[in-house]
Amino acid sequence: MKKYRLAIVGLGRMASTIDQEVINYPPVKLPYSVAASCQETDRIELVAGADILLEKRSAFSNKWGIHALYQDYLEMIVQEEPDIVAICTKGELHAEMAVQVVESGVKMIYLEKAIACSMDEADKVLEACRENGVFLNTGVLRRFDSRYQQAKKWIDQGEIGDLQYGVHYAATSLLHGHIHSVDTLMYLMGDSWATRVRGDLRPHGLLIEDNRLDSDPSSTYQIVFENGLEATTIPVGNWDFEIFGTEGAIKSSNNGMNWQLQQKTQVTDRYTPFLDVEYPDPVHHSATIFCLEDLIDALETGCQTLGDIGIAHHATEICLAVAESHRQDGSWIDLPLKNRSLYIYHV
Ligand SMILES: NC(=O)c1ccc[n+]([C@@H]2O[C@H](COP(=O)([O-])OP(=O)(O)OC[C@H]3O[C@@H](n4cnc5c(N)ncnc54)[C@H](O)[C@@H]3O)[C@@H](O)[C@H]2O)c1
């Protein structure tokens, strides 16, 4: 089996240290960080890292025994010729770095979310990946998580009938948080494209000056998809998801820890409630390992990745359309988003 060489840009939490933060947090299956995930798959070898900070490079070297360390990530790519580059810097650098990594000839990229702060930036990432045949996945990890994949399988098998509506529950920020909720709803509901979006940013009345926000606001949203499905988020709860169909519902609670399948049941002539039916306990694997190996599967087979750049670009467009809706006093915004320079900073 070929072993692919992976190099990381940005040697902080997601790259290296986040595992220790979630040791007693059952919703996350370790390994979580990119470096720890590389150690547990025999398809990838961690070969190098780049960070502008000397102390981050030293800590990374001590933790993982990697000595090919660089201040300049582009020099790292030239010297080390990695097959995969994982970009684990903060959000404002994602798009620019992704384009540079594509242009340096790398064919597989793990790009942290969200891929961009504006659609102008996201368009450049999409175009660069498409023109250069690059396979990309982002860190929206629920679609790579075996528990959500099992739910999707049951939905696809028709266990809840024809899909109708998806609901997410949690108070969270737009581009750091809701990029995850939007992506997960898209995934569970078949990755169809949205046609209209509306939303509100919090606090109510938040002003977007000069088409730019320098912080990532909390938000709510409603989405209408081209196949007629709809989705929304409620700003309370614990990263719960509910997907409703004509014949039942699949519900997850406590950030994926508890799962419930309900099906329409004829109780009396007139009464057909959704009642709990048996649903197997999902197996729980590391989503980061799945995400990285999915890049390799895509390269080796020529099929698209599960979190293809087109999907990541569209999820970003939905989030930015929420901000545009807020800017237009909560109006429905038709996609594609016209205001492509609207910029929302996120970490
Ligand atoms: N997918 C997930 O579940 C998940 C979890 C945590 C964080 N994240 C995302 O990962 C990204 C990084 O977050 P973090 O918490 O790991 O950040 P962090 O601050 O811990 O690490 C970022 C690192 O990037 C380095 N850096 C900055 N500019 C650089 C440059 N020009 N070249 C090289 N390195 C540079 C910094 O010095 C820092 O060490 C964010 O986008 C965050 O949203 C995702």
The ligand as an SDF file (V2000), in Angstrom:
LIG
                    3D

 44 48  0  0  0  0  0  0  0  0999 V2000
  -12.5750   20.9890   12.4170 N   0  0  0  0  0  0  0  0  0  0  0  0
  -12.5680   21.1450   13.7230 C   0  0  0  0  0  0  0  0  0  0  0  0
  -13.2050   20.4110   14.4620 O   0  0  0  0  0  0  0  0  0  0  0  0
  -11.7200   22.2570   14.2810 C   0  0  0  0  0  0  0  0  0  0  0  0
  -11.3320   22.2830   15.6220 C   0  0  0  0  0  0  0  0  0  0  0  0
  -10.5050   23.3270   16.0390 C   0  0  0  0  0  0  0  0  0  0  0  0
  -10.1050   24.3100   15.1710 C   0  0  0  0  0  0  0  0  0  0  0  0
  -10.5460   24.2600   13.8770 N   0  0  0  0  0  0  0  0  0  0  0  0
  -10.1370   25.2710   12.9000 C   0  0  0  0  0  0  0  0  0  0  0  0
   -8.7460   25.1360   12.6820 O   0  0  0  0  0  0  0  0  0  0  0  0
   -8.2090   26.3940   12.3710 C   0  0  0  0  0  0  0  0  0  0  0  0
   -7.0320   26.6480   13.3080 C   0  0  0  0  0  0  0  0  0  0  0  0
   -7.5330   26.7670   14.6110 O   0  0  0  0  0  0  0  0  0  0  0  0
   -6.6190   26.4330   15.8710 P   0  0  0  0  0  0  0  0  0  0  0  0
   -7.5050   26.5720   17.0430 O   0  0  0  0  0  0  0  0  0  0  0  0
   -5.8890   25.1620   15.6280 O   0  0  0  0  0  0  0  0  0  0  0  0
   -5.6120   27.6880   15.8020 O   0  0  0  0  0  0  0  0  0  0  0  0
   -4.2110   27.8920   16.5180 P   0  0  0  0  0  0  0  0  0  0  0  0
   -4.0770   29.3420   16.7780 O   0  0  0  0  0  0  0  0  0  0  0  0
   -4.0580   26.9470   17.6600 O   0  0  0  0  0  0  0  0  0  0  0  0
   -3.1680   27.4710   15.3830 O   0  0  0  0  0  0  0  0  0  0  0  0
   -2.9630   28.2440   14.2320 C   0  0  0  0  0  0  0  0  0  0  0  0
   -1.4600   28.2840   13.9750 C   0  0  0  0  0  0  0  0  0  0  0  0
   -1.2540   28.9240   12.7130 O   0  0  0  0  0  0  0  0  0  0  0  0
   -0.0080   29.6080   12.8110 C   0  0  0  0  0  0  0  0  0  0  0  0
    0.1190   30.5750   11.7200 N   0  0  0  0  0  0  0  0  0  0  0  0
   -0.4070   31.8180   11.6190 C   0  0  0  0  0  0  0  0  0  0  0  0
   -0.0200   32.4000   10.4710 N   0  0  0  0  0  0  0  0  0  0  0  0
    0.7490   31.4930    9.8140 C   0  0  0  0  0  0  0  0  0  0  0  0
    1.4390   31.5020    8.5670 C   0  0  0  0  0  0  0  0  0  0  0  0
    1.4060   32.5550    7.7660 N   0  0  0  0  0  0  0  0  0  0  0  0
    2.1660   30.3950    8.2190 N   0  0  0  0  0  0  0  0  0  0  0  0
    2.2120   29.3270    9.0360 C   0  0  0  0  0  0  0  0  0  0  0  0
    1.5760   29.2600   10.2350 N   0  0  0  0  0  0  0  0  0  0  0  0
    0.8610   30.3390   10.6270 C   0  0  0  0  0  0  0  0  0  0  0  0
   -0.0670   30.2400   14.2020 C   0  0  0  0  0  0  0  0  0  0  0  0
    1.2140   30.6480   14.6600 O   0  0  0  0  0  0  0  0  0  0  0  0
   -0.6760   29.0990   15.0100 C   0  0  0  0  0  0  0  0  0  0  0  0
    0.3150   28.2690   15.5820 O   0  0  0  0  0  0  0  0  0  0  0  0
   -9.3340   27.4170   12.5230 C   0  0  0  0  0  0  0  0  0  0  0  0
   -9.8380   27.7300   11.2560 O   0  0  0  0  0  0  0  0  0  0  0  0
  -10.3580   26.6920   13.3360 C   0  0  0  0  0  0  0  0  0  0  0  0
  -11.6690   27.1030   13.0180 O   0  0  0  0  0  0  0  0  0  0  0  0
  -11.3090   23.2600   13.4280 C   0  0  0  0  0  0  0  0  0  0  0  0
  1  2  1  0
  2  3  2  0
  2  4  1  0
  4  5  1  0
  4 44  2  0
  5  6  2  0
  6  7  1  0
  7  8  2  0
  8  9  1  0
  8 44  1  0
  9 10  1  0
  9 42  1  0
 10 11  1  0
 11 12  1  0
 11 40  1  0
 12 13  1  0
 13 14  1  0
 14 15  2  0
 14 16  1  0
 14 17  1  0
 17 18  1  0
 18 19  2  0
 18 20  1  0
 18 21  1  0
 21 22  1  0
 22 23  1  0
 23 24  1  0
 23 38  1  0
 24 25  1  0
 25 26  1  0
 25 36  1  0
 26 27  1  0
 26 35  1  0
 27 28  2  0
 28 29  1  0
 29 30  1  0
 29 35  2  0
 30 31  1  0
 30 32  2  0
 32 33  1  0
 33 34  2  0
 34 35  1  0
 36 37  1  0
 36 38  1  0
 38 39  1  0
 40 41  1  0
 40 42  1  0
 42 43  1  0
M  CHG  2   8   1  16  -1
M  END
$$$$
